[in-house]
Amino acid sequence: MTFWVGLDLGGRETKLCVVGAQGEVIHERYCPSDAEEIHAALSAFPIEQIQLVSVEAGGGTHIVRRLRAFDYPVAIFEARTASKFLKIRRDKTDDGDARGLADLGRLGQSTVSRVRLKGLERQQLRSRLMVRHKLVRHRVAVDNVIRDLLTLYGGTWKRTEATGGTRIWGQEQIELIKAAQNVDRTAELCPLIELSEALQSYLKETDKWLLKRAEGNPLCRRFMEIPGVGPICALSFYTAIEDPFQFPKTSSVGSFFGLAPTVSQSGTRETRKGISKMGSRLTRMHLFVAANTFFSRYKEDAALRSWALGLAGRIGKKKAKIALARTLAMVMLAMWKDGSSFDLNHRLGSSPPAPADSSS
């Protein structure tokens, strides 16, 4: 017999479902979210008869690593597309998701994208990038609250890079408000100012750590030769791709990051819509920031800049920046594959890719 296994991984419990060749449920149960416990729950099924163990991306990578160490054929399916397969069932339950994942491995694995399990080094870098991204958003939110409160009472908010500068400026504004309006906002503002400064300090150390990792990686150093591509974008691209040869065509990397326009076709009618926004949202954002930096700040006369400016004149700056972000991804992948350094005029002097009739 052959078996397909679906695992609906939870924080504490995992729903396990084993189905046969005809989709019949052979075994299902709850067990703790632990690789050894799952291995014990599957002990009645010889590993060589298990065709695939299906899980949904989004967590439990440590469990997947351990199960693969036990020689289970584990596949991680992209959550966004896997969810569409799971929605075939009327109710969304743990039982339904586990059985749906088992059926996904049995019937739909060729139609749903898989996610590669990253190595530990890349996973560490990726996690640090994600934490940085979230904390930047939190810092901006905290700063906006401080600015609104100070503005309400006639003060102003100014961020400084000097250590302790933010606290000094905030305290001065509190004293000015107290003197001018006889209103003391110390208890309200001081904790927020301290939080803002703590986040700023942590992010500064994180950026130093990431810069050191990027400069210590020969590939990322070459990526940073590209105008607009800094250590964050270089590391983000490096950790998102992992294996450049998974792309037979360099141009397909744009679709991988959701930077390519989608096409809707029916009969003789074909409509190009916005970019798909599939793949890593984080790396897509970093590529767009790099393109924006290149477009706005890089002033040297070069083939890529001339192409981007000409494109902006025809389709607008925003769409041109999306097309430039896709082009930068293609350039970085090509550099990775052939081991070359960046040459702006030589590499893109022939025929840049078609523009995206899309919006971000």
Beta strands, then each sheet from edge to edge (+ up, - down):
strand 1: 3-9
strand 2: 13-19
strand 3: 25-32
strand 4: 50-56
strand 5: 74-77
strand 6: 261-266
strand 7: 269-275
sheet 1: 3+ 2- 1+ 4+ 5+
sheet 2: 6+ 7-
end
